[in-house]
Amino acid sequence: MAIRNQLPPWHERMRLANGREILIRPIRPEDAAPLRASFQLLGPEEVRMRYHHAMSELSEAETAAFTQPDPRTDFVLVAAEPYAPGEALVGAVARAHTVPGTKDAEFAILVSRYVHGMGLGRHLLQRLARWAKGRGLERLTGDVLQENEPMLHLADSLGFQVDGERSNETLVRVVLDLSETEGDSTEVEAA
């Protein structure tokens, strides 16, 4: 359950099913080194499910893209240990990027196996949808590997639909129509 008492906007504490407390907050430039270090702890399959190909490390450019988002078009949250930015190990990253010339945002989420299956991915995806809706965007989309059944199930449970025209034998495009979400239905409490 998330606790939001006396925290800055988009900051919240969350206690995971295993009892560990994490802090969900917007990413900061100081998170570059911990983000790269956390990436080293990921298994090859975790990386492939998110990036759709093998990678052994985050490049400087990729790290900068995550840790220095353009606030006009990007929103990046991290789920990290409850320590100061630059000192906390990052367990998950969630990003929404506004697609130029559209009312769409593309999402990407990476949750470490150490905190996988505890409701964190659902919680982060709900936060991305809330951000996109608050920006007046109409759709939140993401490309998911066909074999990534947990992510496809999560998207389906949150109301995402499969875009058959944008899917192929490798990737499934999932789309959440934000105009169909009532009020702040994306604020469902994470289990």
Steps between C-alpha positions, in 0.01 A plus 500: 500500500629844409550766766501860378521704823712815474689401189561716191278445193538159335689369805358214703615227731377150427528186706539196277352158568838384637496779760769709329429872487585688182471858388336576167605837365596686184848411381781751545841550335665374821341160432728437200767298684254292709290438189801365311603292803146363537495408132802275562287296744238419238491160338528468121133400471384805699694728267373325186136522613533877539740593218402219259869409456803414711701777668773473760488860625328833457700740287572854616245629247228258615570584862477873425171448312354336811647728765457832319150478349350796320216603734294618201487154343633240743415365842728250673442342838736280697423261779804508722622440849383786726836679490611821336526511119843380398521267800199274447501178299230518231260204486272620221474773237183613322500749214234671292602697192263721305501406132563822300201621299254268678290478814680173588767407749709185478586320821784272603545327834782292639454328836789307651447135588570596862170689521310327218152366570426735791266748331769752414462476121124553533552796730755663270290447188203658678717801584609536137135489390412763760781726376399457134134570574597807702695627197187475285628203303251254354690171483779319684672240284776247535670228298528170686671181389243231409662268754484752786180356639521670842513845337224415253284373787570815703410725207179305439404523869537879486278536192761513223388365163714330236552707185496225236619734225816594694578151631701228329633152577762647737339807660153580628394865509277563802291816523313661787233748390530766770171663404323179609648503850251656739622765741823370641436128456870461435545557875403144591697394807785261425469159658 
